[in-house]
Amino acid sequence: MSSKLREDKKLAIKVFNQFMDLWNDPSTQEQLSVTQHGRLMPVSKETRYRIRAEVQRSVLLDNGITISPDEVKGPLFMKIEEWYGADPEVMSVMQSFRVPCDPGTNNIGDEAPDIHLVTIDTKDTICLKSLQQKDRPLLIIASSFS
């Protein structure tokens, strides 16, 4: 696998784009969550890794790249980034799939902007301001299951 993708930058970009399209496909995303006790929850890390390996394997085979199960371990995009990390064209494509972080202009003690939050269980939208109480701090903990 590595030699074909290492030697052909255009193929590496094509494979990466196809992987991201398939990974973000609703049918794939549906496999990444389960309903437990009426709540939508992420699947186990092992299941997520298995699904990622299946998607990677499918994309590679679609591009004529035969691989052994051992070669699929680990995220494909990390390998491509390792091989082409200094290449602006490849990095530009990979950056297009990353969510940019905006440091913003807020300082400690500033009033928080009124943002909308989505509940995990019902997918209802609530305003941040509705959660604030006078003279009580509000702590929001955000995390990722990836």
C-alpha positions as CSV (number, residue, x, y, z in Angstrom):
1,M,0.0,0.0,0.0
2,S,2.6,2.5,1.1
3,S,4.7,2.5,-2.0
4,K,1.8,3.3,-4.4
5,L,0.5,6.1,-2.3
6,R,4.0,7.4,-1.5
7,E,4.9,7.6,-5.1
8,D,1.7,9.1,-6.5
9,K,0.6,12.3,-4.8
10,K,-2.5,12.7,-7.0
11,L,-3.5,9.2,-6.0
12,A,-3.0,9.9,-2.3
13,I,-5.2,13.1,-2.6
14,K,-7.8,11.1,-4.5
15,V,-7.8,8.3,-1.9
16,F,-8.0,10.8,1.0
17,N,-10.9,12.7,-0.6
18,Q,-12.8,9.4,-1.2
19,F,-12.1,8.3,2.3
20,M,-13.6,11.5,3.7
21,D,-16.6,11.3,1.5
22,L,-17.3,7.8,2.5
23,W,-16.5,8.5,6.2
24,N,-19.0,11.4,6.2
25,D,-21.7,9.5,4.3
26,P,-24.8,9.3,6.4
27,S,-24.8,5.5,6.3
28,T,-21.3,5.4,7.7
29,Q,-22.1,8.0,10.4
30,E,-25.2,6.0,11.3
31,Q,-23.0,3.1,12.2
32,L,-20.9,5.3,14.6
33,S,-23.7,5.8,17.1
34,V,-26.2,3.7,19.0
35,T,-29.3,4.4,21.0
36,Q,-29.0,3.4,24.7
37,H,-31.8,4.2,27.1
38,G,-33.3,6.6,24.6
39,R,-30.1,8.5,24.2
40,L,-27.9,8.7,21.1
41,M,-24.4,7.5,22.2
42,P,-21.1,7.0,20.3
43,V,-20.1,3.4,19.6
44,S,-17.1,1.9,21.4
45,K,-13.6,2.9,20.3
46,E,-13.0,-0.7,19.0
47,T,-16.1,-0.5,16.8
48,R,-15.1,3.0,15.6
49,Y,-11.6,1.6,14.6
50,R,-13.2,-1.4,12.9
51,I,-15.5,0.8,10.9
52,R,-12.6,3.2,10.0
53,A,-10.5,0.2,8.8
54,E,-13.4,-1.1,6.7
55,V,-13.9,2.3,5.0
56,Q,-10.1,2.7,4.4
57,R,-9.9,-0.9,3.0
58,S,-12.9,-0.2,0.7
59,V,-11.4,3.0,-0.7
60,L,-8.0,1.5,-1.2
61,L,-9.4,-1.6,-3.0
62,D,-11.6,0.7,-5.2
63,N,-8.3,2.4,-6.3
64,G,-6.6,-0.9,-7.1
65,I,-4.5,-0.9,-4.0
66,T,-4.4,-4.4,-2.4
67,I,-3.5,-4.6,1.2
68,S,-3.3,-7.0,4.1
69,P,-5.4,-6.5,7.2
70,D,-2.3,-5.5,9.1
71,E,-1.6,-2.6,6.8
72,V,-5.0,-1.0,7.5
73,K,-4.2,-0.3,11.1
74,G,-4.2,3.4,12.0
75,P,-5.8,6.3,10.3
76,L,-4.9,6.6,6.6
77,F,-4.9,10.4,6.8
78,M,-2.1,10.3,9.3
79,K,0.1,8.2,7.0
80,I,-0.6,10.6,4.1
81,E,0.2,13.5,6.3
82,E,3.4,11.8,7.4
83,W,4.5,11.2,3.8
84,Y,3.4,14.5,2.3
85,G,3.6,16.8,5.4
86,A,5.6,19.4,3.6
87,D,3.6,19.4,0.4
88,P,1.3,22.5,0.2
89,E,-1.2,20.9,-2.2
90,V,-1.7,17.8,0.0
91,M,-1.9,19.9,3.2
92,S,-4.4,22.2,1.5
93,V,-6.7,19.3,0.7
94,M,-6.4,17.9,4.2
95,Q,-7.0,21.2,5.9
96,S,-10.3,21.6,4.0
97,F,-11.6,18.8,6.2
98,R,-10.5,20.3,9.5
99,V,-12.7,22.6,11.4
100,P,-10.8,25.9,11.8
101,C,-10.4,27.3,15.3
102,D,-11.1,30.9,15.8
103,P,-9.5,32.2,19.0
104,G,-12.1,35.0,19.1
105,T,-11.8,38.2,21.0
106,N,-13.3,37.3,24.4
107,N,-11.3,37.7,27.5
108,I,-11.7,36.2,31.0
109,G,-14.7,37.9,32.7
110,D,-16.3,38.9,29.4
111,E,-20.0,38.1,29.0
112,A,-20.3,35.0,26.8
113,P,-22.0,35.4,23.4
114,D,-25.5,34.0,23.2
115,I,-24.9,30.7,21.3
116,H,-27.3,27.9,20.6
117,L,-26.5,24.4,21.9
118,V,-28.0,21.1,20.8
119,T,-29.0,18.6,23.4
120,I,-27.6,15.1,23.0
121,D,-30.8,13.2,23.9
122,T,-33.6,15.1,22.1
123,K,-31.6,17.2,19.6
124,D,-33.5,20.3,20.8
125,T,-31.8,23.7,20.6
126,I,-31.4,25.8,23.7
127,C,-29.8,29.2,24.1
128,L,-26.7,29.6,26.3
129,K,-28.3,32.6,28.0
130,S,-31.2,30.4,29.2
131,L,-28.8,28.3,31.2
132,Q,-27.1,31.3,33.1
133,Q,-28.2,32.2,36.5
134,K,-27.4,35.6,38.2
135,D,-24.3,35.5,40.4
136,R,-23.6,31.8,39.5
137,P,-20.9,30.8,37.1
138,L,-21.7,28.5,34.2
139,L,-19.2,25.9,33.2
140,I,-19.5,24.2,29.8
141,I,-17.3,21.1,29.2
142,A,-16.9,20.2,25.6
143,S,-15.2,17.0,24.4
144,S,-14.7,14.8,21.5
145,F,-15.2,11.0,21.2
146,S,-12.8,10.7,18.3
